[in-house]
Amino acid sequence: MLRRLSSGTTAEVVTVDGADRALVVIPDIWGLRPLFSDMCEELSRRTGWSVGSFEPFGSRKLPPADDPEGFAQRSAALRELDDATLLGDAVATADALGVAEVGLIGFCMGGMYALKASANSRFDRIVGFYGMIRVPADWTGAGQGQPLEALAARGDTEVMAVVGTEDAWTPPDDVRNLEAAGVTVVRYAGADHGFVHDPTRPAHRPDDAADAWQRALAFLAGSDTA
């Protein structure tokens, strides 16, 4: 069900009566769309958890993926985003789910913000799918903090990162820095960026995606599968 958070941001919220756990999903750079609404429904059915997602760009109107200027305009908008605002919407989505124990996942840009959310005690377990470990230069703005700095302040939050070995957005040195920060890293040999969450992408790898989902959900549930 679509609803408005107190900030005015649109959120997709799927609640389950009696759920003992919840999950917040941060979308990729293309934002909240049917892919993520369907993902919330599917993850809720699969786990029995309440699941929510939200529009990371708030009320901004930005072009879709099929617009030739879409990526450039969204990158420009990212420079103006403030971590506190976006992660505040993540917390508000968690609160809307009405469950005390909440995990968080994110994809691509959303994976980067998932790593940043590790410093927020609202989320006890986090999985970043191929999230940028350092904010790309084209996205850097005054309100953007570095994921590694958040990880250094993460407290008791458990964090997993799912990465492909052929992903230029998550270079090997940065991935090693994740491990040094205590993050559980799961590497998929030969996988490129975005290989899990969107079956329409050329980079999608069905077998690796199925394995990554299984590992991620087990980790979020408190099982060590890495």
ABEGO torsion letter per residue (X at the ends): XBBBBAAGBBBBBBBBBGBABBBBBBBBAAEBBAAAAAAAAAAAAAAGBBBBBBBAAEABBBBBAABAAAAAAAAAAAAABBAAAAAAAAAAAAAAAGBABBBBBBBEAAAAAAAAAAABAABABBBBBGBBABBBAAABBAABBBAAAAAAAAEABBBBBBBBAABAABBAAAAAAAAAAGBBBBBBBGBBBGAAABAABAABBAAAAAAAAAAAAAAAAGBBAX
